[in-house]
Amino acid sequence: MSFPALMATHPKHIHFIGICGTAMGSTAVALRALGHTVSGSDSQVYPPMSDVLRDAGITVTEGYKPQNLPPDADVYVVGNAISRGNAELEALLEKKLPYVSMAEMLKREVIQGKRSFVVSGTHGKTTTTTMLAWIFEHAGKNPGFMIGGVPENFESGARFTHSDLFVIEGDEYDTAYFDKRSKFFHYLPECAIVNNIEFDHADIFDDLDAILLSFRRFLNLVPRNGLVLINGDDPNCLSLREKCPAPLKTVGLGPACDLRIQITAVTPESTMFSINGDPFEVPMVGEFNARNAAMCVAAARFAGLSDDEIRAGLVSFRGIRRRQQERGTTNGVTVIDDFGHHPTAIRETLRGLRQRYEGRRLWALFEPRSNTSRRNVLQNELIDALAEADASVIAAVANPEKVAAEDRLDTAKVAASVTLLGRPCWFEADTDGIVSRLKAECRSGDVIVVFSNGGFDGIHDKLLETL
């Protein structure tokens, strides 16, 4: 078997348009580590990805301009956030330069011929992908991987090796402006994990049925000597069983699951659980992370690892930046950073943090920034999720002009509705207002969880400085 093209010794020049996306940036760093020349541009350059790219020696140009395009690059990778009208893309097309989506490049140049473990689902993809990659790494398997985040156990979110094991986060979002299929169609799954399925990405999917269709097509790619692992407690996941052509196992807490999880003990820092009676421990809080870990156990067993190898990897797992990450404590108030932006993720994160910070008052600070959270399609679910906190603050909808007024999240109504449920909630229109509100309302012992999938105007540091 020959190694994929980008694993070869001859260096190439690869230029990324939209390089600061988590997946794009991580891929760029991995290619740079192989000795390739990498350049890129983006309109939103902020930590942690900007720091990771700089540390890897990759020059990033802020803003999209025709002059950013290096004339001698071997290939130009177009990110899925790039659309027609982008000045750099228009110049690329006019010059007839060779371009590709990141997902297709990974398929052709990195994944082909390997044992591909693809982690999918609405929630938990990044954590589960990172955890599985680390279990393989700790067992000495030197896996390749691509993670949509910055893992604490690895130097970057992607690495391409000569190992036959490759672990990748499989996103159902579309691939590029010229390829509207879900990204995970490109990843050649031998083992497919489906953590859960909910309605999300309201900008590209009309309804839940459209999302389920995409997942069915994804599972149709798994070979008969592969394995599908689905959440056995999720009715949407269970609906995929009927026409799945590959071997399938259900993983969950329900008694009917093939691999049944039972939570056996919890501490402020870890969760002990068993799978059909076999004990495991993960140094993370909440039922949700026990589910993520159980999927990793099943997938690692399929890869040929022993339970002892799996246990050793799990207990040394350190997590991902921006996932329940403690940013600091000042005057007794702790500030947590979390990437959560879907109501279910917010709810489960708050429940898990109750385990870590038992007895302390828990604040949720939420920025509606993603394409779905800016819309009112999950407004009622968001109200219920924020009510899991003792108190909360909701920020203004980011880039509101991109969503029609009648479809836009009503932040004032969310705040009023959460307050009516007995949990005080405020809407504040800007960062200064949020910081002032929290300064007035917080007291020593409080925990503030900042939920955002963007930079949120550096609010974490502003809170720590002001409080």
JOTA-V738814 format. One record per pair of residues at least 24 apart in sequence whose ideal C-beta (glycine too) atoms are under 8 Angstrom apart, sorted by sequence separation. I is the first residue (numbers start at 0). J is the second residue. D is the distance in Angstrom with one decimal. If there is no record, write none. Layout:
I	J	D
I	J	D
This chain:
10	34	5.0
11	35	5.1
12	36	4.3
13	37	5.5
14	38	4.9
15	39	3.7
16	40	6.0
17	41	5.7
19	43	6.0
24	48	4.4
28	52	6.7
31	55	5.0
40	64	7.4
63	87	4.0
65	89	7.6
72	96	7.5
73	97	7.5
74	98	7.2
75	99	7.6
76	100	7.3
77	101	8.0
129	153	7.7
140	164	5.4
142	166	5.7
179	203	7.5
211	235	6.4
215	239	5.9
219	243	7.8
221	245	3.8
231	255	6.7
232	256	7.2
250	274	7.9
262	286	6.3
363	387	7.4
373	397	6.6
434	458	7.1
5	30	6.5
10	35	5.2
11	36	7.2
12	37	7.8
13	38	7.8
14	39	6.4
15	40	7.6
19	44	5.5
27	52	6.7
31	56	6.5
63	88	7.5
65	90	3.5
74	99	6.0
76	101	5.3
193	218	7.7
214	239	5.9
218	243	5.0
219	244	6.4
231	256	3.7
323	348	6.3
363	388	3.8
373	398	7.3
430	455	7.6
433	458	6.6
437	462	6.3
441	466	6.4
8	34	7.9
10	36	6.4
12	38	7.4
19	45	7.6
25	51	7.7
31	57	5.7
68	94	7.3
191	217	6.7
218	244	7.7
231	257	7.0
333	359	8.0
362	388	5.9
365	391	6.8
367	393	7.2
373	399	7.1
391	417	6.2
430	456	4.4
6	33	7.1
21	48	6.3
24	51	6.3
28	55	4.5
40	67	4.6
135	162	8.0
191	218	6.0
211	238	6.3
215	242	6.6
218	245	6.8
231	258	7.9
262	289	5.9
279	306	7.9
340	367	7.8
361	388	5.0
362	389	6.8
363	390	7.8
364	391	6.9
365	392	7.5
367	394	7.0
381	408	7.5
430	457	8.0
434	461	5.3
438	465	5.4
5	33	6.7
20	48	7.8
24	52	5.7
27	55	7.6
68	96	7.0
76	104	5.9
171	199	7.9
172	200	5.6
207	235	7.1
211	239	7.3
215	243	8.0
323	351	7.0
340	368	6.5
341	369	7.6
361	389	5.1
362	390	5.3
363	391	4.1
364	392	4.9
365	393	5.1
366	394	4.4
367	395	7.8
373	401	7.2
374	402	5.8
385	413	7.1
430	458	5.5
434	462	6.0
437	465	8.0
438	466	6.1
19	48	5.0
28	57	7.0
38	67	7.9
135	164	5.5
171	200	7.0
188	217	7.3
191	220	7.8
260	289	6.1
277	306	6.1
323	352	6.5
340	369	4.4
360	389	4.7
362	391	6.3
363	392	7.6
364	393	8.0
365	394	6.7
367	396	4.8
368	397	4.2
373	402	5.0
437	466	7.1
5	35	7.1
19	49	6.5
27	57	5.9
74	104	7.1
113	143	7.0
173	203	5.3
191	221	5.1
260	290	6.6
279	309	7.3
280	310	7.2
341	371	6.8
360	390	7.1
362	392	7.2
364	394	7.4
367	397	6.5
376	406	7.7
378	408	5.9
38	69	5.8
135	166	6.8
172	203	6.8
190	221	7.6
279	310	6.0
282	313	7.7
340	371	7.7
341	372	7.0
366	397	6.4
375	406	6.2
378	409	6.6
382	413	5.7
386	417	5.3
391	422	6.8
393	424	6.7
395	426	7.8
430	461	6.6
434	465	5.1
181	213	4.7
184	216	6.9
188	220	5.7
189	221	7.0
281	313	5.2
282	314	6.1
323	355	7.7
340	372	4.9
374	406	5.3
375	407	6.4
381	413	6.0
385	417	4.8
390	422	6.4
391	423	7.7
392	424	7.0
393	425	7.5
394	426	7.9
395	427	7.8
19	52	7.2
184	217	6.4
187	220	7.0
188	221	5.2
189	222	6.5
260	293	4.8
280	313	6.4
281	314	7.6
282	315	8.0
283	316	7.5
374	407	6.7
375	408	5.1
389	422	6.5
390	423	4.8
391	424	4.5
392	425	5.1
393	426	5.3
394	427	6.5
395	428	5.1
18	52	6.8
38	72	7.4
109	143	6.8
132	166	4.4
183	217	5.2
191	225	7.3
193	227	7.3
252	286	7.7
279	313	6.1
280	314	5.7
282	316	6.1
373	407	6.6
374	408	6.1
375	409	6.2
378	412	7.5
382	416	4.6
386	420	4.6
388	422	6.5
390	424	6.9
391	425	7.7
392	426	7.6
393	427	7.7
394	428	8.0
395	429	6.9
131	166	5.2
181	216	7.9
189	224	7.8
190	225	5.9
191	226	7.6
193	228	7.1
195	230	5.1
258	293	6.6
281	316	6.7
282	317	7.7
283	318	6.6
342	377	5.4
349	384	7.4
373	408	5.8
378	413	6.4
382	417	5.5
386	421	7.9
392	427	5.8
109	145	8.0
181	217	6.7
184	220	7.0
189	225	4.4
190	226	4.9
191	227	5.0
192	228	4.9
193	229	4.5
194	230	5.9
341	377	7.3
345	381	7.4
372	408	6.8
386	422	4.8
394	430	7.7
188	225	6.8
189	226	7.6
190	227	7.8
191	228	7.2
192	229	8.0
193	230	6.5
196	233	6.4
343	380	7.3
346	383	7.1
350	387	6.3
385	422	7.1
128	166	5.7
190	228	7.1
195	233	4.9
197	235	7.1
252	290	7.9
258	296	7.9
342	380	3.8
346	384	4.1
349	387	4.1
382	420	7.3
18	57	7.5
128	167	6.8
171	210	6.4
196	235	3.9
251	290	7.2
258	297	5.6
284	323	7.5
342	381	4.7
345	384	4.2
349	388	5.6
385	424	6.0
394	433	6.2
19	59	6.9
105	145	6.6
128	168	4.3
195	235	7.4
196	236	5.6
250	290	7.5
283	323	7.9
345	385	7.0
18	59	5.8
195	236	6.5
342	383	7.0
343	384	7.2
346	387	5.3
367	408	5.1
392	433	5.5
171	213	5.4
342	384	4.0
345	387	7.5
125	168	6.0
171	214	6.9
193	236	5.3
250	293	5.4
367	410	6.9
124	168	4.8
250	294	5.8
392	436	5.9
124	169	7.0
392	437	6.7
124	170	7.0
171	217	7.7
193	239	6.9
16	63	7.0
40	87	6.2
250	297	5.7
116	164	7.1
118	166	7.2
169	217	7.3
113	162	7.7
114	163	5.3
116	165	6.9
118	167	7.3
248	297	6.5
26	76	7.9
109	159	5.3
113	163	5.5
114	164	5.4
115	165	5.1
116	166	4.6
117	167	5.6
118	168	5.6
119	169	4.0
390	440	6.9
16	67	8.0
113	164	6.9
114	165	6.8
116	167	7.2
118	169	5.9
119	170	7.6
113	165	4.4
115	167	6.6
117	169	4.0
119	171	6.6
14	67	7.9
23	76	7.2
14	68	6.7
191	245	7.7
14	69	5.5
23	78	5.1
110	165	5.6
109	165	7.2
397	453	6.9
12	69	6.4
110	167	7.2
14	72	4.4
20	78	5.5
12	71	6.1
13	72	6.5
16	75	6.6
20	79	7.7
12	72	4.4
13	73	6.6
14	74	7.6
15	75	7.9
16	76	6.9
17	77	7.2
18	78	7.4
20	80	6.3
230	290	7.1
287	347	4.3
388	448	7.4
12	73	5.4
13	74	5.6
14	75	4.9
15	76	4.8
16	77	5.3
17	78	2.6
286	347	7.6
287	348	7.8
394	455	7.6
11	73	4.1
13	75	7.8
14	76	7.0
16	78	5.9
17	79	7.6
105	167	7.3
285	347	6.3
11	74	7.0
13	76	6.3
15	78	6.9
17	80	5.2
285	348	7.5
287	350	7.8
288	351	6.7
17	81	5.0
119	183	5.5
286	350	7.5
287	351	6.2
16	81	5.4
127	192	6.5
285	350	6.0
286	351	7.6
117	183	5.8
228	294	5.7
285	351	2.5
127	194	6.2
284	351	4.3
285	352	7.8
283	351	7.7
284	352	6.8
16	85	7.4
117	186	4.8
228	297	5.2
285	354	6.1
364	433	6.7
124	194	6.7
228	298	6.4
284	354	4.2
16	87	5.4
103	174	7.1
115	186	5.7
117	188	4.1
123	194	4.5
284	355	4.8
16	88	6.3
102	174	4.9
115	187	4.8
116	188	7.5
119	191	6.6
120	192	7.2
122	194	6.2
123	195	7.1
226	298	7.7
102	175	7.7
115	188	5.5
116	189	7.0
117	190	7.2
119	192	6.4
120	193	5.3
121	194	7.4
122	195	5.6
364	437	7.4
100	174	4.8
101	175	7.9
113	187	7.8
115	189	5.3
116	190	4.6
117	191	5.2
118	192	4.6
119	193	5.3
120	194	3.1
121	195	5.4
16	91	7.3
26	101	6.0
100	175	3.9
103	178	7.1
114	189	5.0
115	190	7.5
117	192	7.0
119	194	7.1
120	195	4.8
121	196	5.8
122	197	7.6
226	301	5.0
362	437	7.2
102	178	7.8
110	186	6.1
111	187	6.7
114	190	7.5
116	192	7.3
118	194	7.2
120	196	6.4
121	197	4.4
100	177	7.5
110	187	5.2
23	101	5.8
26	104	8.0
100	178	5.4
121	199	5.2
22	101	6.5
26	105	7.0
106	185	4.2
362	441	7.2
102	182	4.4
105	185	6.7
106	186	6.6
105	186	7.1
106	187	6.3
102	184	7.8
103	185	5.5
360	442	7.5
102	185	4.0
362	445	6.1
364	447	5.9
366	449	7.9
368	451	5.8
369	452	5.4
102	186	7.2
270	354	7.7
360	444	6.5
361	445	7.8
362	446	6.6
364	448	6.7
366	450	6.9
368	452	5.5
100	185	7.8
359	444	5.3
360	445	4.8
361	446	5.3
362	447	4.4
363	448	5.4
364	449	4.8
365	450	4.6
366	451	4.0
368	453	4.8
15	101	7.8
359	445	6.7
360	446	7.1
362	448	6.6
364	450	6.7
365	451	7.5
267	354	6.5
268	355	6.9
359	446	5.2
361	448	6.9
363	450	6.4
366	453	6.8
368	455	7.8
267	355	4.9
265	354	5.6
267	356	7.5
366	455	5.0
267	357	6.6
356	446	4.9
79	172	6.6
83	176	6.3
79	173	6.2
81	175	7.4
82	176	4.9
352	446	6.9
364	458	7.5
79	174	6.0
81	176	6.4
119	214	7.1
79	175	5.1
194	290	7.1
352	448	6.4
78	175	7.4
79	176	7.5
194	291	6.9
51	149	6.2
77	175	5.5
119	217	6.6
5	104	7.9
77	176	7.3
349	448	6.8
55	155	7.0
77	177	7.6
117	217	7.9
194	294	6.5
348	448	6.9
48	149	7.4
6	108	7.8
47	149	5.0
192	294	5.0
348	450	7.6
4	107	7.3
5	108	4.1
6	109	7.2
79	182	7.4
3	107	7.2
4	108	4.8
5	109	6.0
51	155	5.9
3	108	5.0
51	156	7.6
345	450	5.6
3	109	5.3
192	298	6.1
3	110	7.4
3	111	5.6
190	298	5.4
3	112	6.9
332	441	5.2
2	112	7.9
120	230	7.4
332	442	7.7
340	450	6.4
1	112	7.9
190	301	5.5
331	442	7.7
332	443	6.6
335	446	6.4
337	448	5.7
339	450	4.7
340	451	7.0
0	112	5.3
190	302	7.5
331	443	3.0
332	444	7.7
333	445	7.5
335	447	6.7
337	449	6.7
338	450	7.8
340	452	4.6
330	443	6.0
331	444	5.5
332	445	5.0
333	446	4.8
334	447	5.1
335	448	4.5
336	449	5.5
337	450	5.4
338	451	7.5
331	445	7.5
332	446	7.6
333	447	7.1
335	449	6.7
338	452	5.5
332	447	6.5
334	449	6.7
29	145	7.4
26	145	6.2
25	145	6.3
25	146	6.2
25	147	7.3
22	145	6.6
25	148	7.9
32	155	7.6
336	459	5.7
25	149	7.8
22	147	4.8
323	448	8.0
334	459	5.6
21	147	4.5
29	155	6.6
32	158	7.0
33	159	6.2
21	148	5.6
28	155	4.3
32	159	7.9
21	149	7.7
28	156	7.3
29	157	3.8
334	462	5.3
28	157	6.3
29	158	5.2
30	159	7.4
334	463	5.7
25	155	5.8
29	159	5.1
332	462	8.0
25	156	3.1
26	157	5.1
24	156	7.3
25	157	3.8
327	459	7.8
334	466	8.0
326	459	4.8
22	156	7.7
326	460	7.8
329	463	5.0
332	466	5.1
21	156	6.5
22	157	7.9
329	464	7.9
327	463	4.8
330	466	5.7
326	463	6.8
329	466	5.0
164	302	6.3
199	341	5.9
197	341	7.1
22	168	7.2
197	343	6.0
22	170	7.6
195	343	7.8
130	281	7.7
6	159	6.3
5	159	6.8
6	161	6.6
126	283	7.8
2	161	6.4
130	291	6.3
134	295	5.8
138	299	7.9
126	288	6.8
130	292	6.4
140	302	7.7
131	294	7.8
152	315	7.6
123	287	6.5
127	291	4.4
131	295	4.5
135	299	7.0
140	304	8.0
152	316	6.5
122	287	7.4
126	291	5.1
130	295	4.8
134	299	5.0
152	317	5.1
138	304	5.5
151	317	3.8
123	290	7.2
127	294	5.5
131	298	5.6
135	302	6.9
150	317	7.8
151	318	5.4
203	370	7.9
123	291	4.8
127	295	6.2
131	299	6.5
150	318	7.7
151	319	6.6
202	370	3.9
135	304	7.5
150	319	5.2
151	320	6.7
201	370	6.3
202	371	7.3
134	304	6.9
138	308	4.3
149	319	6.5
150	320	7.7
200	370	6.5
201	371	4.5
137	308	7.5
138	309	7.9
148	319	4.6
149	320	4.2
200	371	6.1
148	320	6.6
149	321	7.3
199	371	5.3
138	311	7.6
146	319	7.6
148	321	6.6
201	374	5.2
134	308	7.4
137	311	5.9
138	312	6.3
148	322	7.2
134	309	5.7
137	312	3.9
201	376	5.1
118	294	7.5
136	312	7.5
135	312	7.6
134	312	3.4
137	315	6.1
198	376	7.2
133	312	5.7
134	313	6.7
198	377	7.3
116	298	5.7
130	312	7.9
133	315	7.5
134	316	7.8
130	313	7.3
133	316	5.4
116	302	7.3
130	316	5.4
129	316	7.8
114	302	7.0
129	318	7.7
129	319	5.4
148	338	7.4
126	318	7.3
126	319	6.1
125	319	5.7
126	322	6.0
125	322	6.9
125	338	7.6
122	341	6.6
121	341	6.6
122	343	5.9
121	343	7.1
122	344	5.1
122	347	7.2
47	320	5.6
47	321	7.3
45	453	8.0
46	454	7.6
45	454	4.2
43	453	7.6
43	454	7.5
